[in-house]
Amino acid sequence: MSAKRILLVIGGGIAAYKSLELIRELGRRGIGARVILTKAGTEFVTPLSVAALSGEKVYTELFSLTDETEMGHIELSRSADLLVVCPATADLMAKAVHGHANDLASTALLATDKPVLMVPAMNVRMWQHAATQRNIAQLRADGVTVMEPDVGPMACGEFGPGRLPDVPRIVAEIEAMLRPRSKRLAGRHALVTAGPTREPLDPVRYISNHSSGKQGYAIAAALAAEGARVTLVSGPVSLRAPEGVDLVKVETARDMLKACEDALPADIFVSVAAVADWRPVKAADKKLKLKGEGKSPAIELTENPDILRTLSHKKKKRPALVIGFAAETHDLEHHAQEKLARKGCDWIVANDVSGDVMGGLENEIALITKDGIDRWPRMAKEEVSARLAQKVSEALGRDRDGLSLAKE
């Protein structure tokens, strides 16, 4: 990422202080930041602190004789590889939608010819307001990337969506947008599973796990960015489908297997979903009475279908590259190597889930193939996904004729 530069617009909101951490983290990765600080933004961070971290002059005024002499606002808007608005307030996004240009930030947004990333942060009611949602939809339709905010407690005391995404997640998104897109997977079909499955016990209870689906969704997005046509088969999660990805929603392991088989042929299969190993032999049609009757009900379980093994051993329509995930709490690499042999897949992505990986923002994995083990440092799940997609591109992208590699 050396020699890459962004133009960062810091909007006015309590989350503005995180822009300082963002500048520092980008600098550690060799990404320079030139900054426009809005008038409202100066209420939360100072030009001096921004300049100290960025090592650059900070721009604040549209009608500044000195600034216009040194670098006109048109040149400023086009001087970087990417324009990032962080935090992106409701006001800044509304201005961008309607083409307003009454200050330096809105003028730069209107005049730029570079990709734009909006990182929203605002009160939950403002985020959920119909006007804000209309503006976000229009920005995305115009080609602007708008990140989803985090959900949690806010400075105003309310709880919900609207928190600025964590800095590692923002950095990963910036790096993904700055990374050259090879499109080496154009003409390929990738099938990805994500999230948990739910196996019903009765009409109100089910067997499941803590998978958030974040890693699988990020892998689907990364493969799509490499040019692949992606089908994402997802268990029940609260994530938005990545842009350009075909989403198929399922509940149970048997539903997921059927959806995967219906999606074949595919060149690539990435089995990320945390599929429940067991399901009740028979789900009750009425709510089970589990308390107060002096004994626990006996629930007979049976094994669910092994989706990874099933697709790995297809005699027809087996994907050319089958990648499994091994989520373990101990003896990670040993169990993953056993799984590679047992399942018959080509690669295994081994990840330690003894901490906060399931539902967290980061992952530390080892890519295990028949040729050895490639250990990766802990990084954002988006960065894991980009690196894995690059590995897939290197493996399958050498064939440039655009024909499917799936085995018919």
N, C-alpha and C positions, 0 to 999 in steps of 0.2 A: 504493500500500500504506500510505499515511499513516493514522494512527489505528488501525491493526491492532495487536493485542497477543497474545503467547503466554505461557503458563505453562510454563516450562522446568524439568523435573526432571533434575538431574544425578546419575547413578548412580555407584557406586564402581568405577572401572576406570582403567587407565593412560590411556585415551583421553579421560578427563574434561577434560584440559587443553585439548582442542580445543573444548570448550564455550565457553571464553573467546573464541576466535576467532569462533565462531558468533554469540555475543551482539553482538560488534563489527560483524560483517557485516550482521546483521539491523538494527542501529541505523542503519547507513549507508543502508538502504533504507526507513527510517521505521517499522520494526516494533519495538515495545517488547517487552521481556522481563522478566517477574517470575519469580523463581527460587526453587525448592525445592531445597536442597542436602541430599542424604542424609548420614547419619552416615559411611557408607563413602566418599562423595564428598569429605568434608572431609579424607580422607587424601591426596588428590591435588590439590585446589584449595582455596583459603581463602575464607571468606565475604567477607573484605575485598576480595580481587581481583574476585570476582563482583559485589559491590556497586559497586565503582569503575567497572566497565565497563557495568553495566546501569543505574546511576543509581537503583536501587531497593533497598529493604530486602530482605535475603535471609532466607528462612524455613527453619528447620532442625528445629524441635521441634513435635510434635503437641500436647503438653500444656504450652503456654507461655501463662501468664496474660496477658502483655503482647500477644502476637500474637493470641490469641483475642479480646481486647478491641478491638484495632485492626481486625482482619479475621479472622473465624472461618474455620476450615478449609473449611467448606462454601462460603462466599462466595469464598474463594481459588480453589477448584477450578472455579468458574464465572465468574471475573472476566475471563477472556481469551477470545479467539476460537478458540484452538487450544491443546491440551495436547501438549507435545513431551517425550519422554523420550530424553535424549541425554547420555551413552551409556545405552542400555537393556541392563542386565545380564541374565544368565539368571535371576537371583533376582527382579529387578523384574518381568520378563515372567511368571514363574511365579506371583508374587503376584497380578498382574492377572488371570491366567486363573482362579485359584481364589478370587478375591474376598477376599483377605486385606486387613486394614486395621489393622496393628499399628504403623504409623509414619505420618508426615505424607505421604510420597510415595504409599504404597499407598492411604491414605485418600482423597487427592485423585483418584487414578485411579478409585476406586470411586464417588466422589461426583459426578464431573464429568458434565455433560450436553452437553459440547462434543466435537468430533472429536478423536481421539487419534492421534499419530504416534509410532511406536517406531523408534529408530535404533540397531540392535544393534551391540555391540562385545564380543568375547570370544575366548578361545582357540578354535582351529579344532576341537578335539575336543569342547569344550562346545557349539559351534554345531552340529556334526554329530550330537550325541547324540540318540537317539530321543525322549527326554523334551523337549528343547528344540524339536525339530521338531514334536512334537505340540502344544506350547504355542503355537508360531507359527501353526500351522494353525487352532487354536481362536481366537486373537486375530483373525485375518483373518476367520474366520467370524462373529465378534462385531462386525465392522465397524471394527476397528482397522487402520490402515495400518502395515505393518511393512516397512521398507526392506530391500533385500538388502545385506549387508555387502560391502566390497571384498575382493579376493583379493590376498594379498601376504605379505611377511615380517612377523612379529609381535615384540613386545618380548620374548616368552618364547623366541624363537629358532626357533619353528616357522613353517611357511609354509602358506597356504591361505585359505579364506574365514573371515571373522571380524573383519577390520579395520574400524574406523569409516569409513563413506563420507567422501569428501573434502567439506570444508565447502561449496564451491560447489554440489555436488550436493544437500546437505541444505537449503541456502538455497532452491534451485530447487523442491524438494519442498514446503517450507513455503509459499513464495509460491503454488504451484499450489493448495495446500489452502485458502489464505486468499482466493484470487481468486474472486469471485462467478461461479457457474456459470449461464450463460444458458440452456443446453439448447436453443439456437437450431437445432441440427442434429438435433433429435429427428425421427424419421421418415425421415432420410437414411441412405444406405448409403455408407460410405467403404471403398475398397480401397487398401491400402498394401503396398508391397513393401519388404523390408529384407534386409540382410546381403549376403554374396557368393554367387556360384554356384560350383560345382565341376564342371569338365569333365574327365572321366577320360581319362588317357593309357593306363593299364593298370590292373590290379586294385588297385595300391597307390599310384599317383601321379595327380595331377590338376593342372589349371591353375586358379588362383584369385587372390585378392587379400587385402589386409589389413582389409577392412571388418569391423567388430565388430557391426554391426546396431543399435548403441545409438540413433542418431538416428531410424531408422525405427521402432523399438519405442516411443520416446518420442513420436513423432508419432501413432502408433496410439493410445497412451494418452490423449494430449491431445484427439484427435477424439472418443474415447469419452466423455471428461469433458464435452464439449460436447453430448452426447446422441446422437451418431451410432451406428449399428450398424456395427461395424468388422470387416472381414476382413483379416487380416495374413498375407501370403504371404511366408514367410521362408526364406532360404537357411540353411545350417548355421552356427548360432551357439550360444553357451552361455547365452543369456538366457532368463529366465522370461517367458511370455506376460503382457502387461498384463491387469489385472482387467477382465472383461467383453468381452474381444476374442477373436474366433474365429481361431485360429492354424492355418495350413496350412503344413506343412513340405515343402520341396522341395530338390533337389540341383542340377540343371542349369538352364540358361537355358530350354531347351525345356519342362522341367517347370514352370518359373515362368510362362511364357507360358500354358500350358494351364490352370494353376490360376487365373490372372487371368481368362481368358476364361470359365472355368466359374463364376466368382464374379459375373459380370455378370448383370443390370444394376446399375450403381452410379452414384451422383450425383457422387462425388468419387474421383479416382484420384491417388494420390501415389506416384510412382515413385522411391523412395529407394535401392533395392537397387543394389549395384555389380555389375552383370551382366558376366560375362566376354565380351569382344568376339568371341573366337575359341574354337573347339573343334577337336579332332582330327577329321579326316574319318572315321577308324575307330579306335576304342579297341582296343588289343591285348587278347586274352583271356588272355595270360600276361604275367608281369612282364618288361618290356623289360630287356635287358642293356646298360646305358649306359656301362659302364666296362670297360677291359681287353681290348677287341677291336680296338683300333687305329683305330677310326673312330666318329663319332657317328651315331646313327640319324637318318634323314630322317623328320620328322614333318610330314605334310601337314595344313594347317589350313584351316578354312572358317569363314565368318562365322556368328555366332549370330543368332537372330531379334532384331529391335529391338522390345522390348516396349513402350516408351514411344511410339514412332512407330506401332506397330500399333494400340494402343488409341486414340491421338489421331485416327487416320484411319478409325475404325469408322464405317460408314454407318448401322448399327443398333447400338443399345446403347452409343453413345459417352457416357462420363460427361460431365455438364454442366461440370465443372471438372477439367481435367487438368493436373497439376503435375509437372514433372520436376526432377531434380537435376543440376547440372553440377559435377562434381568436377574441378578443374583445378590444375595446379602453376604456371601462368604465364598472363598475359593473360586473367585470369579473366572480366571482364565482356564482353570482345570475343567470346571463345569461347561464353559463355553466351547472348549475343544471337543468335549464329549458330545455336546449338542450338535456341533458341526457334522460329526460323523454319523450320529444317530438320525438326524433329520434329512441328510442327503442334500443340504443346500451348499451354495458356493462360498458364501461369506457369512460370518457371524459378527454382529456388533455387540460386544460385551459391555454391559454397564452395571456399576455397583449401585444398587437402590437401597442401601442400608441407611442413607441420610435422607435429604429432602428432594431427591431427584424426581420422584413421582409427584408432579404438581409444581416443582421448582422451575427455575429459569435456566439452570446450567446442568451440564452433564460431563462426566469424564469417562471416556470409553477406550476400548482396545478393539481394533479391527483385526479379526482372526480369519485367515484364509489357509488354504492347504500349503501355502508357501511360508507361513510364519505369522508373527504378531506385530502389528503396528500400533504402538501405544500413543494416544493423543493426550495433551494436557487438558485440564478442566477448562471449559469454555461455554459460552452461551449456546443454547440448543440450536439457535439459528445458524451459528458458526459451525457446529457439528454437522448440521444438515448441508451447508454449502460445501464443506470439505468432502462429505460422503458423495454428494452429487458430482463433484469434480472427479472423484475416484471412479464413479460409474461411467462418466464421460470418457475417461482415459481408457477404461476397459472396453467399452462398446462403441465409442465415438471414432475409433480408427477406421471403421468401415464407412466410407463417405458416400456410398451409393444411395442411401436413404431407404433401403429396403428393410423390412422387418427381420429381426433375428429370431423371432419366436419359432419354436419347432412345431410345425403343423402336424 
